Amino acid sequence: MKRVTTGVLAVAMVLSASAAFGESEVGARQQNQQQRIAQGVKSGQLTAGETARLENRESAINHEVHADRAANGGKLTGAEKAQVNHQQNRTSGAIYADKHNARVQH
């Protein structure tokens, strides 16, 4: 049951991220990372705890981008894009590490 709930949450996050960010580079990357998380849940490579931690990181980035865009008329500044890219790089590494460790969801 927990695995199904986590999978549904991951799919919902993918859909909300694509709606919030549109087709921008930041949005495309966000969508890709959400798909990687969803695939990890589906394959059992990510535990419920790992998934929750990764989703929280993704959510924090989503909120930051939304707030930055709201403050700048719908656009991100160069510095904000660089910061989001750095955060996405770190989250991408965490996704990889969590998917390739010895822990699996049964």
Sequence and secondary structure as in RCSB ss.txt:
>XXXX:A:sequence
MKRVTTGVLAVAMVLSASAAFGESEVGARQQNQQQRIAQGVKSGQLTAGETARLENRESAINHEVHADRAANGGK
LTGAEKAQVNHQQNRTSGAIYADKHNARVQH
>XXXX:A:secstr
 HHHHHHHHHHHHHHHHHHHHTTSHHHHHHHHHHHHHHHHHHHT S HHHHHHHHHHHHHHHHHHHHHHHHTTT 
  HHHHHHHHHHHHHHHHHHHHHHTSS    
